[in-house]
Amino acid sequence: MENNYLVLFSNVNDGMALYQAMQETGMPCTVSFSPKKVEAVCGITVRFQGADQVSAVYDLAQSKDIAIKEIIEDEGDA
């Protein structure tokens, strides 16, 4: 089973912009509330699956001028 990853943002607008961009390019993803263990983020995360997608997500965000705070592996103990 592939691991899940969470994209963290400083603001909701960047989170929703990345979600929309990923949907438009056919990258499977969901929007969810930020886990309680993650501090100093806007309150939402974009979740996707597969370590092989991490670079693609960073590249997509950069091409759309979307600021990503960090991408972390979802440990599932939110």
PDB file of N, CA, C and O in Angstrom:
ATOM      1  N   MET A   1       0.835  -1.185   0.000  1.00  0.00           N
ATOM      2  CA  MET A   1       0.000   0.000   0.000  1.00  0.00           C
ATOM      3  C   MET A   1       0.881   1.250   0.000  1.00  0.00           C
ATOM      4  O   MET A   1       1.865   1.336   0.734  1.00  0.00           O
ATOM      5  N   GLU A   2       0.508   2.205  -0.832  1.00  0.00           N
ATOM      6  CA  GLU A   2       1.275   3.445  -0.910  1.00  0.00           C
ATOM      7  C   GLU A   2       0.948   4.349   0.275  1.00  0.00           C
ATOM      8  O   GLU A   2      -0.157   4.320   0.817  1.00  0.00           O
ATOM      9  N   ASN A   3       1.922   5.140   0.654  1.00  0.00           N
ATOM     10  CA  ASN A   3       1.742   6.078   1.758  1.00  0.00           C
ATOM     11  C   ASN A   3       0.971   7.302   1.305  1.00  0.00           C
ATOM     12  O   ASN A   3       1.022   7.693   0.139  1.00  0.00           O
ATOM     13  N   ASN A   4       0.256   7.901   2.249  1.00  0.00           N
ATOM     14  CA  ASN A   4      -0.437   9.157   2.003  1.00  0.00           C
ATOM     15  C   ASN A   4       0.464  10.313   2.404  1.00  0.00           C
ATOM     16  O   ASN A   4       1.274  10.197   3.324  1.00  0.00           O
ATOM     17  N   TYR A   5       0.313  11.423   1.706  1.00  0.00           N
ATOM     18  CA  TYR A   5       1.078  12.630   1.987  1.00  0.00           C
ATOM     19  C   TYR A   5       0.123  13.794   2.167  1.00  0.00           C
ATOM     20  O   TYR A   5      -0.946  13.840   1.558  1.00  0.00           O
ATOM     21  N   LEU A   6       0.526  14.737   3.015  1.00  0.00           N
ATOM     22  CA  LEU A   6      -0.254  15.933   3.287  1.00  0.00           C
ATOM     23  C   LEU A   6       0.523  17.160   2.836  1.00  0.00           C
ATOM     24  O   LEU A   6       1.699  17.316   3.164  1.00  0.00           O
ATOM     25  N   VAL A   7      -0.135  18.020   2.088  1.00  0.00           N
ATOM     26  CA  VAL A   7       0.464  19.284   1.672  1.00  0.00           C
ATOM     27  C   VAL A   7      -0.036  20.352   2.639  1.00  0.00           C
ATOM     28  O   VAL A   7      -1.241  20.528   2.823  1.00  0.00           O
ATOM     29  N   LEU A   8       0.908  21.058   3.251  1.00  0.00           N
ATOM     30  CA  LEU A   8       0.580  22.089   4.236  1.00  0.00           C
ATOM     31  C   LEU A   8       0.738  23.474   3.618  1.00  0.00           C
ATOM     32  O   LEU A   8       1.623  23.701   2.792  1.00  0.00           O
ATOM     33  N   PHE A   9      -0.125  24.389   4.026  1.00  0.00           N
ATOM     34  CA  PHE A   9      -0.152  25.745   3.473  1.00  0.00           C
ATOM     35  C   PHE A   9      -0.235  26.773   4.586  1.00  0.00           C
ATOM     36  O   PHE A   9      -0.655  26.470   5.703  1.00  0.00           O
ATOM     37  N   SER A  10       0.170  27.989   4.265  1.00  0.00           N
ATOM     38  CA  SER A  10       0.020  29.104   5.199  1.00  0.00           C
ATOM     39  C   SER A  10      -1.350  29.751   5.084  1.00  0.00           C
ATOM     40  O   SER A  10      -1.799  30.428   6.009  1.00  0.00           O
ATOM     41  N   ASN A  11      -2.023  29.545   3.939  1.00  0.00           N
ATOM     42  CA  ASN A  11      -3.355  30.129   3.786  1.00  0.00           C
ATOM     43  C   ASN A  11      -4.264  29.216   2.964  1.00  0.00           C
ATOM     44  O   ASN A  11      -3.800  28.410   2.159  1.00  0.00           O
ATOM     45  N   VAL A  12      -5.545  29.362   3.184  1.00  0.00           N
ATOM     46  CA  VAL A  12      -6.550  28.515   2.540  1.00  0.00           C
ATOM     47  C   VAL A  12      -6.568  28.719   1.029  1.00  0.00           C
ATOM     48  O   VAL A  12      -6.789  27.764   0.283  1.00  0.00           O
ATOM     49  N   ASN A  13      -6.340  29.937   0.570  1.00  0.00           N
ATOM     50  CA  ASN A  13      -6.379  30.200  -0.868  1.00  0.00           C
ATOM     51  C   ASN A  13      -5.368  29.348  -1.627  1.00  0.00           C
ATOM     52  O   ASN A  13      -5.689  28.800  -2.681  1.00  0.00           O
ATOM     53  N   ASP A  14      -4.151  29.231  -1.101  1.00  0.00           N
ATOM     54  CA  ASP A  14      -3.149  28.389  -1.756  1.00  0.00           C
ATOM     55  C   ASP A  14      -3.574  26.922  -1.729  1.00  0.00           C
ATOM     56  O   ASP A  14      -3.374  26.196  -2.703  1.00  0.00           O
ATOM     57  N   GLY A  15      -4.153  26.493  -0.626  1.00  0.00           N
ATOM     58  CA  GLY A  15      -4.617  25.112  -0.527  1.00  0.00           C
ATOM     59  C   GLY A  15      -5.683  24.794  -1.557  1.00  0.00           C
ATOM     60  O   GLY A  15      -5.615  23.763  -2.227  1.00  0.00           O
ATOM     61  N   MET A  16      -6.648  25.655  -1.687  1.00  0.00           N
ATOM     62  CA  MET A  16      -7.720  25.419  -2.652  1.00  0.00           C
ATOM     63  C   MET A  16      -7.219  25.546  -4.088  1.00  0.00           C
ATOM     64  O   MET A  16      -7.686  24.829  -4.973  1.00  0.00           O
ATOM     65  N   ALA A  17      -6.272  26.452  -4.323  1.00  0.00           N
ATOM     66  CA  ALA A  17      -5.703  26.597  -5.663  1.00  0.00           C
ATOM     67  C   ALA A  17      -4.946  25.334  -6.069  1.00  0.00           C
ATOM     68  O   ALA A  17      -5.057  24.885  -7.210  1.00  0.00           O
ATOM     69  N   LEU A  18      -4.179  24.759  -5.144  1.00  0.00           N
ATOM     70  CA  LEU A  18      -3.459  23.528  -5.471  1.00  0.00           C
ATOM     71  C   LEU A  18      -4.431  22.379  -5.688  1.00  0.00           C
ATOM     72  O   LEU A  18      -4.262  21.595  -6.622  1.00  0.00           O
ATOM     73  N   TYR A  19      -5.436  22.270  -4.849  1.00  0.00           N
ATOM     74  CA  TYR A  19      -6.438  21.222  -5.023  1.00  0.00           C
ATOM     75  C   TYR A  19      -7.059  21.312  -6.417  1.00  0.00           C
ATOM     76  O   TYR A  19      -7.166  20.304  -7.114  1.00  0.00           O
ATOM     77  N   GLN A  20      -7.464  22.506  -6.821  1.00  0.00           N
ATOM     78  CA  GLN A  20      -8.071  22.691  -8.134  1.00  0.00           C
ATOM     79  C   GLN A  20      -7.084  22.343  -9.245  1.00  0.00           C
ATOM     80  O   GLN A  20      -7.459  21.680 -10.212  1.00  0.00           O
ATOM     81  N   ALA A  21      -5.835  22.775  -9.124  1.00  0.00           N
ATOM     82  CA  ALA A  21      -4.823  22.483 -10.145  1.00  0.00           C
ATOM     83  C   ALA A  21      -4.575  20.978 -10.250  1.00  0.00           C
ATOM     84  O   ALA A  21      -4.432  20.445 -11.351  1.00  0.00           O
ATOM     85  N   MET A  22      -4.525  20.298  -9.110  1.00  0.00           N
ATOM     86  CA  MET A  22      -4.322  18.845  -9.134  1.00  0.00           C
ATOM     87  C   MET A  22      -5.509  18.144  -9.784  1.00  0.00           C
ATOM     88  O   MET A  22      -5.321  17.203 -10.555  1.00  0.00           O
ATOM     89  N   GLN A  23      -6.720  18.586  -9.486  1.00  0.00           N
ATOM     90  CA  GLN A  23      -7.912  18.009 -10.104  1.00  0.00           C
ATOM     91  C   GLN A  23      -7.890  18.211 -11.622  1.00  0.00           C
ATOM     92  O   GLN A  23      -8.210  17.296 -12.381  1.00  0.00           O
ATOM     93  N   GLU A  24      -7.513  19.405 -12.051  1.00  0.00           N
ATOM     94  CA  GLU A  24      -7.474  19.718 -13.480  1.00  0.00           C
ATOM     95  C   GLU A  24      -6.452  18.880 -14.235  1.00  0.00           C
ATOM     96  O   GLU A  24      -6.637  18.597 -15.419  1.00  0.00           O
ATOM     97  N   THR A  25      -5.378  18.481 -13.566  1.00  0.00           N
ATOM     98  CA  THR A  25      -4.350  17.670 -14.224  1.00  0.00           C
ATOM     99  C   THR A  25      -4.565  16.177 -14.009  1.00  0.00           C
ATOM    100  O   THR A  25      -3.758  15.366 -14.465  1.00  0.00           O
ATOM    101  N   GLY A  26      -5.638  15.807 -13.324  1.00  0.00           N
ATOM    102  CA  GLY A  26      -5.955  14.398 -13.132  1.00  0.00           C
ATOM    103  C   GLY A  26      -5.205  13.714 -12.004  1.00  0.00           C
ATOM    104  O   GLY A  26      -5.164  12.485 -11.941  1.00  0.00           O
ATOM    105  N   MET A  27      -4.611  14.498 -11.111  1.00  0.00           N
ATOM    106  CA  MET A  27      -3.903  13.917  -9.968  1.00  0.00           C
ATOM    107  C   MET A  27      -4.911  13.670  -8.850  1.00  0.00           C
ATOM    108  O   MET A  27      -5.528  14.620  -8.367  1.00  0.00           O
ATOM    109  N   PRO A  28      -5.094  12.424  -8.426  1.00  0.00           N
ATOM    110  CA  PRO A  28      -6.057  12.144  -7.360  1.00  0.00           C
ATOM    111  C   PRO A  28      -5.645  12.814  -6.048  1.00  0.00           C
ATOM    112  O   PRO A  28      -4.498  12.706  -5.614  1.00  0.00           O
ATOM    113  N   CYS A  29      -6.596  13.505  -5.428  1.00  0.00           N
ATOM    114  CA  CYS A  29      -6.317  14.191  -4.167  1.00  0.00           C
ATOM    115  C   CYS A  29      -7.626  14.514  -3.472  1.00  0.00           C
ATOM    116  O   CYS A  29      -8.696  14.471  -4.079  1.00  0.00           O
ATOM    117  N   THR A  30      -7.526  14.835  -2.202  1.00  0.00           N
ATOM    118  CA  THR A  30      -8.679  15.277  -1.423  1.00  0.00           C
ATOM    119  C   THR A  30      -8.253  16.454  -0.551  1.00  0.00           C
ATOM    120  O   THR A  30      -7.068  16.644  -0.277  1.00  0.00           O
ATOM    121  N   VAL A  31      -9.227  17.230  -0.124  1.00  0.00           N
ATOM    122  CA  VAL A  31      -8.990  18.306   0.831  1.00  0.00           C
ATOM    123  C   VAL A  31      -9.518  17.828   2.176  1.00  0.00           C
ATOM    124  O   VAL A  31     -10.610  17.266   2.260  1.00  0.00           O
ATOM    125  N   SER A  32      -8.742  18.053   3.221  1.00  0.00           N
ATOM    126  CA  SER A  32      -9.189  17.662   4.557  1.00  0.00           C
ATOM    127  C   SER A  32      -8.695  18.683   5.579  1.00  0.00           C
ATOM    128  O   SER A  32      -7.845  19.525   5.287  1.00  0.00           O
ATOM    129  N   PHE A  33      -9.245  18.585   6.770  1.00  0.00           N
ATOM    130  CA  PHE A  33      -8.769  19.439   7.849  1.00  0.00           C
ATOM    131  C   PHE A  33      -7.360  19.023   8.238  1.00  0.00           C
ATOM    132  O   PHE A  33      -7.002  17.850   8.139  1.00  0.00           O
ATOM    133  N   SER A  34      -6.571  19.976   8.675  1.00  0.00           N
ATOM    134  CA  SER A  34      -5.211  19.681   9.135  1.00  0.00           C
ATOM    135  C   SER A  34      -5.269  18.852  10.411  1.00  0.00           C
ATOM    136  O   SER A  34      -6.090  19.118  11.289  1.00  0.00           O
ATOM    137  N   PRO A  35      -4.405  17.850  10.517  1.00  0.00           N
ATOM    138  CA  PRO A  35      -4.349  17.079  11.761  1.00  0.00           C
ATOM    139  C   PRO A  35      -3.963  17.984  12.932  1.00  0.00           C
ATOM    140  O   PRO A  35      -3.243  18.966  12.754  1.00  0.00           O
ATOM    141  N   LYS A  36      -4.436  17.656  14.100  1.00  0.00           N
ATOM    142  CA  LYS A  36      -4.146  18.462  15.288  1.00  0.00           C
ATOM    143  C   LYS A  36      -2.657  18.533  15.593  1.00  0.00           C
ATOM    144  O   LYS A  36      -2.179  19.525  16.143  1.00  0.00           O
ATOM    145  N   LYS A  37      -1.922  17.482  15.235  1.00  0.00           N
ATOM    146  CA  LYS A  37      -0.487  17.444  15.534  1.00  0.00           C
ATOM    147  C   LYS A  37       0.319  18.432  14.693  1.00  0.00           C
ATOM    148  O   LYS A  37       1.464  18.740  15.024  1.00  0.00           O
ATOM    149  N   VAL A  38      -0.276  18.931  13.603  1.00  0.00           N
ATOM    150  CA  VAL A  38       0.422  19.851  12.709  1.00  0.00           C
ATOM    151  C   VAL A  38       0.082  21.272  13.126  1.00  0.00           C
ATOM    152  O   VAL A  38      -1.081  21.676  13.090  1.00  0.00           O
ATOM    153  N   GLU A  39       1.095  22.025  13.519  1.00  0.00           N
ATOM    154  CA  GLU A  39       0.877  23.385  14.008  1.00  0.00           C
ATOM    155  C   GLU A  39       1.241  24.429  12.951  1.00  0.00           C
ATOM    156  O   GLU A  39       1.992  24.163  12.013  1.00  0.00           O
ATOM    157  N   ALA A  40       0.690  25.603  13.135  1.00  0.00           N
ATOM    158  CA  ALA A  40       1.034  26.776  12.323  1.00  0.00           C
ATOM    159  C   ALA A  40       0.740  26.586  10.842  1.00  0.00           C
ATOM    160  O   ALA A  40       1.548  26.944   9.986  1.00  0.00           O
ATOM    161  N   VAL A  41      -0.423  26.019  10.551  1.00  0.00           N
ATOM    162  CA  VAL A  41      -0.886  25.939   9.173  1.00  0.00           C
ATOM    163  C   VAL A  41      -2.286  26.535   9.111  1.00  0.00           C
ATOM    164  O   VAL A  41      -2.860  26.890  10.140  1.00  0.00           O
ATOM    165  N   CYS A  42      -2.830  26.645   7.909  1.00  0.00           N
ATOM    166  CA  CYS A  42      -4.085  27.370   7.724  1.00  0.00           C
ATOM    167  C   CYS A  42      -5.331  26.608   8.152  1.00  0.00           C
ATOM    168  O   CYS A  42      -6.397  27.213   8.266  1.00  0.00           O
ATOM    169  N   GLY A  43      -5.239  25.330   8.388  1.00  0.00           N
ATOM    170  CA  GLY A  43      -6.408  24.564   8.804  1.00  0.00           C
ATOM    171  C   GLY A  43      -6.844  23.502   7.822  1.00  0.00           C
ATOM    172  O   GLY A  43      -7.609  22.606   8.179  1.00  0.00           O
ATOM    173  N   ILE A  44      -6.366  23.584   6.573  1.00  0.00           N
ATOM    174  CA  ILE A  44      -6.673  22.532   5.607  1.00  0.00           C
ATOM    175  C   ILE A  44      -5.383  21.957   5.041  1.00  0.00           C
ATOM    176  O   ILE A  44      -4.328  22.591   5.065  1.00  0.00           O
ATOM    177  N   THR A  45      -5.502  20.741   4.534  1.00  0.00           N
ATOM    178  CA  THR A  45      -4.401  20.102   3.827  1.00  0.00           C
ATOM    179  C   THR A  45      -4.947  19.497   2.548  1.00  0.00           C
ATOM    180  O   THR A  45      -6.141  19.215   2.443  1.00  0.00           O
ATOM    181  N   VAL A  46      -4.071  19.301   1.582  1.00  0.00           N
ATOM    182  CA  VAL A  46      -4.404  18.511   0.405  1.00  0.00           C
ATOM    183  C   VAL A  46      -3.685  17.184   0.586  1.00  0.00           C
ATOM    184  O   VAL A  46      -2.475  17.139   0.806  1.00  0.00           O
ATOM    185  N   ARG A  47      -4.449  16.110   0.490  1.00  0.00           N
ATOM    186  CA  ARG A  47      -3.919  14.764   0.716  1.00  0.00           C
ATOM    187  C   ARG A  47      -3.811  14.043  -0.630  1.00  0.00           C
ATOM    188  O   ARG A  47      -4.727  14.089  -1.450  1.00  0.00           O
ATOM    189  N   PHE A  48      -2.680  13.382  -0.836  1.00  0.00           N
ATOM    190  CA  PHE A  48      -2.505  12.571  -2.040  1.00  0.00           C
ATOM    191  C   PHE A  48      -1.722  11.328  -1.676  1.00  0.00           C
ATOM    192  O   PHE A  48      -1.202  11.210  -0.566  1.00  0.00           O
ATOM    193  N   GLN A  49      -1.641  10.400  -2.618  1.00  0.00           N
ATOM    194  CA  GLN A  49      -1.014   9.118  -2.337  1.00  0.00           C
ATOM    195  C   GLN A  49       0.187   8.903  -3.248  1.00  0.00           C
ATOM    196  O   GLN A  49       0.144   9.227  -4.435  1.00  0.00           O
ATOM    197  N   GLY A  50       1.264   8.351  -2.679  1.00  0.00           N
ATOM    198  CA  GLY A  50       2.407   7.930  -3.468  1.00  0.00           C
ATOM    199  C   GLY A  50       3.604   8.848  -3.392  1.00  0.00           C
ATOM    200  O   GLY A  50       3.533  10.024  -3.751  1.00  0.00           O
ATOM    201  N   ALA A  51       4.714   8.289  -2.916  1.00  0.00           N
ATOM    202  CA  ALA A  51       5.960   9.059  -2.822  1.00  0.00           C
ATOM    203  C   ALA A  51       6.412   9.556  -4.183  1.00  0.00           C
ATOM    204  O   ALA A  51       7.072  10.591  -4.281  1.00  0.00           O
ATOM    205  N   ASP A  52       6.061   8.824  -5.236  1.00  0.00           N
ATOM    206  CA  ASP A  52       6.452   9.222  -6.585  1.00  0.00           C
ATOM    207  C   ASP A  52       5.741  10.489  -7.055  1.00  0.00           C
ATOM    208  O   ASP A  52       6.124  11.064  -8.074  1.00  0.00           O
ATOM    209  N   GLN A  53       4.720  10.931  -6.336  1.00  0.00           N
ATOM    210  CA  GLN A  53       3.976  12.133  -6.707  1.00  0.00           C
ATOM    211  C   GLN A  53       4.479  13.405  -6.025  1.00  0.00           C
ATOM    212  O   GLN A  53       4.082  14.507  -6.404  1.00  0.00           O
ATOM    213  N   VAL A  54       5.342  13.263  -5.030  1.00  0.00           N
ATOM    214  CA  VAL A  54       5.793  14.432  -4.258  1.00  0.00           C
ATOM    215  C   VAL A  54       6.430  15.481  -5.165  1.00  0.00           C
ATOM    216  O   VAL A  54       6.069  16.656  -5.097  1.00  0.00           O
ATOM    217  N   SER A  55       7.363  15.077  -6.004  1.00  0.00           N
ATOM    218  CA  SER A  55       8.025  16.030  -6.909  1.00  0.00           C
ATOM    219  C   SER A  55       7.035  16.655  -7.876  1.00  0.00           C
ATOM    220  O   SER A  55       7.122  17.846  -8.175  1.00  0.00           O
ATOM    221  N   ALA A  56       6.099  15.859  -8.365  1.00  0.00           N
ATOM    222  CA  ALA A  56       5.100  16.372  -9.303  1.00  0.00           C
ATOM    223  C   ALA A  56       4.218  17.433  -8.643  1.00  0.00           C
ATOM    224  O   ALA A  56       3.848  18.419  -9.280  1.00  0.00           O
ATOM    225  N   VAL A  57       3.885  17.233  -7.380  1.00  0.00           N
ATOM    226  CA  VAL A  57       3.066  18.214  -6.659  1.00  0.00           C
ATOM    227  C   VAL A  57       3.849  19.516  -6.469  1.00  0.00           C
ATOM    228  O   VAL A  57       3.316  20.602  -6.696  1.00  0.00           O
ATOM    229  N   TYR A  58       5.112  19.406  -6.054  1.00  0.00           N
ATOM    230  CA  TYR A  58       5.949  20.610  -5.925  1.00  0.00           C
ATOM    231  C   TYR A  58       6.064  21.339  -7.269  1.00  0.00           C
ATOM    232  O   TYR A  58       5.945  22.563  -7.326  1.00  0.00           O
ATOM    233  N   ASP A  59       6.294  20.587  -8.344  1.00  0.00           N
ATOM    234  CA  ASP A  59       6.439  21.192  -9.673  1.00  0.00           C
ATOM    235  C   ASP A  59       5.155  21.892 -10.109  1.00  0.00           C
ATOM    236  O   ASP A  59       5.197  22.999 -10.645  1.00  0.00           O
ATOM    237  N   LEU A  60       4.019  21.245  -9.877  1.00  0.00           N
ATOM    238  CA  LEU A  60       2.741  21.846 -10.242  1.00  0.00           C
ATOM    239  C   LEU A  60       2.513  23.137  -9.463  1.00  0.00           C
ATOM    240  O   LEU A  60       2.110  24.149 -10.038  1.00  0.00           O
ATOM    241  N   ALA A  61       2.766  23.105  -8.174  1.00  0.00           N
ATOM    242  CA  ALA A  61       2.587  24.303  -7.348  1.00  0.00           C
ATOM    243  C   ALA A  61       3.480  25.438  -7.835  1.00  0.00           C
ATOM    244  O   ALA A  61       3.041  26.585  -7.931  1.00  0.00           O
ATOM    245  N   GLN A  62       4.725  25.116  -8.139  1.00  0.00           N
ATOM    246  CA  GLN A  62       5.648  26.150  -8.621  1.00  0.00           C
ATOM    247  C   GLN A  62       5.168  26.732  -9.948  1.00  0.00           C
ATOM    248  O   GLN A  62       5.238  27.944 -10.154  1.00  0.00           O
ATOM    249  N   SER A  63       4.684  25.886 -10.839  1.00  0.00           N
ATOM    250  CA  SER A  63       4.234  26.365 -12.147  1.00  0.00           C
ATOM    251  C   SER A  63       2.998  27.257 -12.042  1.00  0.00           C
ATOM    252  O   SER A  63       2.756  28.090 -12.916  1.00  0.00           O
ATOM    253  N   LYS A  64       2.223  27.086 -10.984  1.00  0.00           N
ATOM    254  CA  LYS A  64       1.005  27.881 -10.775  1.00  0.00           C
ATOM    255  C   LYS A  64       1.205  28.993  -9.745  1.00  0.00           C
ATOM    256  O   LYS A  64       0.251  29.675  -9.372  1.00  0.00           O
ATOM    257  N   ASP A  65       2.443  29.175  -9.287  1.00  0.00           N
ATOM    258  CA  ASP A  65       2.771  30.198  -8.287  1.00  0.00           C
ATOM    259  C   ASP A  65       1.952  30.024  -6.999  1.00  0.00           C
ATOM    260  O   ASP A  65       1.421  30.985  -6.441  1.00  0.00           O
ATOM    261  N   ILE A  66       1.871  28.767  -6.548  1.00  0.00           N
ATOM    262  CA  ILE A  66       1.164  28.418  -5.316  1.00  0.00           C
ATOM    263  C   ILE A  66       2.207  28.109  -4.251  1.00  0.00           C
ATOM    264  O   ILE A  66       3.100  27.290  -4.467  1.00  0.00           O
ATOM    265  N   ALA A  67       2.090  28.762  -3.110  1.00  0.00           N
ATOM    266  CA  ALA A  67       3.065  28.576  -2.032  1.00  0.00           C
ATOM    267  C   ALA A  67       2.700  27.363  -1.182  1.00  0.00           C
ATOM    268  O   ALA A  67       1.629  27.307  -0.578  1.00  0.00           O
ATOM    269  N   ILE A  68       3.608  26.402  -1.149  1.00  0.00           N
ATOM    270  CA  ILE A  68       3.474  25.231  -0.282  1.00  0.00           C
ATOM    271  C   ILE A  68       4.385  25.444   0.915  1.00  0.00           C
ATOM    272  O   ILE A  68       5.557  25.789   0.762  1.00  0.00           O
ATOM    273  N   LYS A  69       3.845  25.239   2.094  1.00  0.00           N
ATOM    274  CA  LYS A  69       4.667  25.338   3.298  1.00  0.00           C
ATOM    275  C   LYS A  69       5.549  24.101   3.437  1.00  0.00           C
ATOM    276  O   LYS A  69       6.744  24.205   3.714  1.00  0.00           O
ATOM    277  N   GLU A  70       4.941  22.921   3.241  1.00  0.00           N
ATOM    278  CA  GLU A  70       5.673  21.669   3.412  1.00  0.00           C
ATOM    279  C   GLU A  70       4.803  20.511   2.934  1.00  0.00           C
ATOM    280  O   GLU A  70       3.576  20.612   2.933  1.00  0.00           O
ATOM    281  N   ILE A  71       5.432  19.419   2.529  1.00  0.00           N
ATOM    282  CA  ILE A  71       4.732  18.163   2.279  1.00  0.00           C
ATOM    283  C   ILE A  71       5.273  17.159   3.282  1.00  0.00           C
ATOM    284  O   ILE A  71       6.481  16.950   3.386  1.00  0.00           O
ATOM    285  N   ILE A  72       4.350  16.538   4.023  1.00  0.00           N
ATOM    286  CA  ILE A  72       4.755  15.563   5.035  1.00  0.00           C
ATOM    287  C   ILE A  72       4.051  14.237   4.790  1.00  0.00           C
ATOM    288  O   ILE A  72       2.980  14.188   4.186  1.00  0.00           O
ATOM    289  N   GLU A  73       4.664  13.175   5.265  1.00  0.00           N
ATOM    290  CA  GLU A  73       4.022  11.870   5.191  1.00  0.00           C
ATOM    291  C   GLU A  73       2.947  11.801   6.270  1.00  0.00           C
ATOM    292  O   GLU A  73       3.178  12.185   7.416  1.00  0.00           O
ATOM    293  N   ASP A  74       1.777  11.310   5.892  1.00  0.00           N
ATOM    294  CA  ASP A  74       0.674  11.172   6.841  1.00  0.00           C
ATOM    295  C   ASP A  74       0.886   9.904   7.652  1.00  0.00           C
ATOM    296  O   ASP A  74       0.827   8.794   7.123  1.00  0.00           O
ATOM    297  N   GLU A  75       1.132  10.081   8.929  1.00  0.00           N
ATOM    298  CA  GLU A  75       1.384   8.941   9.804  1.00  0.00           C
ATOM    299  C   GLU A  75       0.097   8.318  10.313  1.00  0.00           C
ATOM    300  O   GLU A  75       0.127   7.286  10.983  1.00  0.00           O
ATOM    301  N   GLY A  76      -1.025   8.933  10.001  1.00  0.00           N
ATOM    302  CA  GLY A  76      -2.310   8.360  10.331  1.00  0.00           C
ATOM    303  C   GLY A  76      -2.739   8.445  11.782  1.00  0.00           C
ATOM    304  O   GLY A  76      -3.761   7.865  12.149  1.00  0.00           O
ATOM    305  N   ASP A  77      -1.997   9.143  12.614  1.00  0.00           N
ATOM    306  CA  ASP A  77      -2.379   9.246  14.024  1.00  0.00           C
ATOM    307  C   ASP A  77      -2.871  10.641  14.379  1.00  0.00           C
ATOM    308  O   ASP A  77      -2.630  11.155  15.471  1.00  0.00           O
ATOM    309  N   ALA A  78      -3.573  11.236  13.413  1.00  0.00           N
ATOM    310  CA  ALA A  78      -4.101  12.583  13.618  1.00  0.00           C
ATOM    311  C   ALA A  78      -5.140  12.511  14.673  1.00  0.00           C
ATOM    312  O   ALA A  78      -5.735  13.530  15.024  1.00  0.00           O
TER     313      ALA A  78
END
